[in-house]
Amino acid sequence: MSNSPLVSYTKLSPNHSGRRNHVIDTISIHCMAGNGSVETCGALFADPARKASSNYGIGSDGRIALYVEEANRSWCTSNAANDHRAITIEVANNGGAPDWPVSDKAYAALLDLLTDICRRNGIKKLLWQGDKALIGQVEQQNMTVHRWFAAKACPGDYLYRRHGQIAAEVNRRLEEEEETVDIAKLIAEMTNEQAYQLLQKAELHAKTVAEPAWSQQEGHWAKATAEGVVDGTSPERPMKRDEVIAVLGRKGLL
């Protein structure tokens, strides 16, 4: 089990229960209830007497810290079962109660971190309904908040009201990455015959596309010839075969 490569500061806390007894399938976003830096938060969690910690912390400057490795259960949500299955994240606040807002940099870093956590832990999608009754039913809701387990305002109304928005943006990124991977996999598995057929289709399609206005302007052919682009004597570089074919095709010489 790995930790996020987005971490720029590490101060491991002794306040944890060791290895988890459940796979990671949940996210719990918290607020620091103050504008603490990642160093300040790390110092607090380093105190055994405090008996509190989180897996990650995010400062208002957008820096991300690691306090408890993902493989271990942090002491964060006042609920052992939730902490055993959830990655917990403390986010600094650049304003006070009752909203406890966070900075744009902290919010952006939170989205990046959540996307990375989901990707590495096989969480295909973040689900949020704001329903305490769905705790543990990760097929319907895999985001939890501290206020459901203790008499706290955490994560503050600012982040709480944005949980749906956070889930939507992280899911958009995950879907986009999955599409990119699928295309790369398709290309890697393509046979030579399939590649040739695809190239033929592309060439046929290219013939149906109108030549852009910039390439139709007078003088381009003469200029390219004069500067040695066409005959390969240009000081820049000689034309490649596909470029020569493109040029001749546009001039109707093929």
VENZIVEN-V398627 format. One record per residue. N is the residue number from 1. PHI is phi in whole degrees, 0 to 359 (999 if undefined). PSI is psi in radians with two decimals (* if undefined). BURIAL is + if it has 24 or more other C-alpha atoms within 12 Angstrom, else -. Layout:
N&PHI&PSI&BURIAL, N&PHI&PSI&BURIAL
//
This chain:
1&999&2.23&-, 2&259&2.97&-, 3&249&2.91&+, 4&290&2.35&+, 5&286&-0.08&-, 6&279&-0.13&+, 7&292&2.31&+, 8&244&-0.11&-, 9&214&2.34&+, 10&230&2.24&+, 11&215&1.69&+, 12&288&2.31&+, 13&269&2.54&+, 14&281&-0.13&+, 15&273&1.45&+, 16&201&2.96&+, 17&258&0.23&+, 18&80&-2.68&-, 19&299&2.49&-, 20&293&2.71&+, 21&253&0.22&-, 22&212&2.60&-, 23&294&2.70&+, 24&283&2.02&+, 25&219&0.16&+, 26&222&2.66&+, 27&238&2.34&+, 28&233&1.96&+, 29&266&2.27&+, 30&239&2.92&+, 31&240&2.60&+, 32&283&-0.24&+, 33&58&0.69&+, 34&170&2.87&+, 35&265&1.02&+, 36&280&2.54&+, 37&283&2.96&+, 38&295&-0.52&+, 39&290&-0.76&+, 40&298&-0.80&+, 41&297&-0.70&+, 42&297&-0.66&+, 43&294&-0.67&+, 44&296&-0.79&+, 45&288&-0.30&+, 46&282&-0.21&+, 47&275&1.98&-, 48&300&-0.50&-, 49&291&-0.38&-, 50&287&-0.52&-, 51&54&0.76&-, 52&211&2.69&+, 53&189&3.02&+, 54&215&2.86&+, 55&292&-0.79&+, 56&229&2.83&+, 57&221&2.60&+, 58&230&2.19&+, 59&274&2.91&+, 60&295&-0.32&+, 61&276&-0.01&+, 62&89&-0.01&+, 63&285&2.56&+, 64&245&2.34&+, 65&240&2.66&+, 66&250&2.18&+, 67&246&-0.64&+, 68&226&2.19&+, 69&301&2.59&+, 70&302&-0.51&+, 71&292&-0.33&+, 72&254&2.68&+, 73&274&2.08&+, 74&281&2.98&+, 75&249&1.51&+, 76&229&-0.70&+, 77&254&0.22&+, 78&62&0.43&+, 79&209&1.97&+, 80&299&-0.77&-, 81&299&-0.73&+, 82&292&-0.77&+, 83&294&-0.49&+, 84&290&-0.45&+, 85&251&-0.19&+, 86&253&2.53&+, 87&274&2.19&+, 88&253&2.40&+, 89&226&2.12&+, 90&266&2.25&+, 91&242&2.28&+, 92&293&2.63&+, 93&249&2.33&+, 94&260&0.28&+, 95&202&2.92&-, 96&259&-2.84&-, 97&295&2.69&-, 98&270&-0.23&-, 99&280&-0.59&-, 100&50&1.10&+, 101&291&2.89&+, 102&235&2.77&+, 103&287&2.83&+, 104&299&-0.66&-, 105&293&-0.69&-, 106&293&-0.72&+, 107&296&-0.76&+, 108&297&-0.73&+, 109&295&-0.63&+, 110&299&-0.78&+, 111&298&-0.74&+, 112&297&-0.78&+, 113&294&-0.75&+, 114&297&-0.73&+, 115&299&-0.76&+, 116&295&-0.76&+, 117&299&-0.82&+, 118&298&-0.77&+, 119&299&-0.83&+, 120&287&-0.46&-, 121&257&0.16&+, 122&70&0.43&-, 123&274&1.83&+, 124&291&-0.50&+, 125&202&2.44&+, 126&273&2.34&+, 127&237&2.28&+, 128&219&2.20&+, 129&235&-0.09&+, 130&67&0.55&-, 131&242&1.91&-, 132&299&-0.51&-, 133&293&-0.25&-, 134&264&0.18&-, 135&304&2.25&+, 136&88&-0.25&+, 137&266&1.28&-, 138&294&-0.30&+, 139&287&-0.25&-, 140&246&-0.56&-, 141&203&2.08&+, 142&239&0.44&+, 143&238&2.26&+, 144&234&2.83&+, 145&229&2.63&+, 146&299&-0.61&+, 147&297&-0.30&+, 148&282&-0.31&+, 149&247&-0.21&-, 150&207&2.85&-, 151&281&1.26&-, 152&225&2.76&-, 153&273&-0.17&+, 154&306&2.32&+, 155&266&0.38&+, 156&86&2.62&+, 157&295&-0.54&+, 158&301&-0.90&+, 159&283&-0.62&+, 160&300&-0.79&+, 161&292&-0.32&-, 162&260&0.13&+, 163&299&-0.71&+, 164&296&-0.73&+, 165&294&-0.71&-, 166&299&-0.83&+, 167&300&-0.77&+, 168&298&-0.75&-, 169&290&-0.75&+, 170&297&-0.74&+, 171&296&-0.67&+, 172&299&-0.75&-, 173&294&-0.74&+, 174&296&-0.72&+, 175&294&-0.70&-, 176&296&-0.74&-, 177&295&-0.67&-, 178&295&-0.69&-, 179&296&-0.71&-, 180&296&-0.75&-, 181&296&-0.71&-, 182&297&-0.72&-, 183&295&-0.77&-, 184&298&-0.69&-, 185&294&-0.70&-, 186&298&-0.76&-, 187&295&-0.74&-, 188&296&-0.57&-, 189&267&-0.02&-, 190&289&2.35&-, 191&280&2.91&-, 192&298&-0.68&-, 193&295&-0.74&-, 194&295&-0.69&-, 195&296&-0.72&-, 196&296&-0.73&-, 197&297&-0.69&-, 198&295&-0.69&-, 199&295&-0.72&-, 200&299&-0.74&-, 201&296&-0.66&-, 202&294&-0.71&-, 203&293&-0.69&-, 204&295&-0.70&-, 205&294&-0.67&-, 206&299&-0.56&-, 207&290&-0.35&-, 208&270&-0.14&-, 209&269&2.26&-, 210&295&2.47&-, 211&294&2.30&-, 212&297&2.67&-, 213&301&-0.66&-, 214&298&-0.56&-, 215&276&-0.17&-, 216&269&-0.14&-, 217&296&2.52&-, 218&294&2.53&-, 219&102&-0.29&-, 220&296&-0.79&-, 221&295&-0.81&-, 222&297&-0.73&-, 223&295&-0.78&-, 224&296&-0.66&-, 225&292&-0.78&-, 226&295&-0.61&-, 227&272&0.08&-, 228&81&0.23&-, 229&290&-0.74&-, 230&288&-0.76&+, 231&271&0.05&-, 232&86&0.14&-, 233&262&0.12&-, 234&298&2.44&-, 235&291&-0.29&-, 236&290&-1.19&-, 237&186&2.70&-, 238&289&2.70&-, 239&288&2.53&-, 240&279&2.83&-, 241&301&-0.72&-, 242&293&-0.53&-, 243&289&-0.69&-, 244&299&-0.80&-, 245&299&-0.71&-, 246&298&-0.76&-, 247&296&-0.86&+, 248&297&-0.66&-, 249&297&-0.71&-, 250&292&-0.50&-, 251&273&0.03&-, 252&73&0.41&-, 253&263&0.06&-, 254&250&*&-
//
